[in-house]
Amino acid sequence: MIANNNGDRYRTYRYWESTQHQPYDYENEGILNKYVSPTIYNTKNIILKKVLYIYENALLMMNKYAELLNNCHNYLKWNR
């Protein structure tokens, strides 16, 4: 028998109350569904789905890198 802590079943869920006034979460919600037409994004074509998947992952990686660079505005702070 496995005994887990209380609430262990829901630990991976994101709570709606904590996400009400947050900026858009592009990692979990996706980027292309906001920019591309739903007929293109919800296609049944396998090749187009893979191309969109690669393109979306490239955009996510670029956004993460841009956020890292945005936090490095004071380059003299840690450069000793």
Residue pairs with C-beta under 8 A, 6 or more apart in sequence:
14 28
19 25
24 34
26 60
26 63
27 60
30 56
31 56
31 59
31 60
31 63
32 41
32 52
32 55
32 56
32 59
33 41
36 52
40 48
40 52
41 52
43 49
43 52
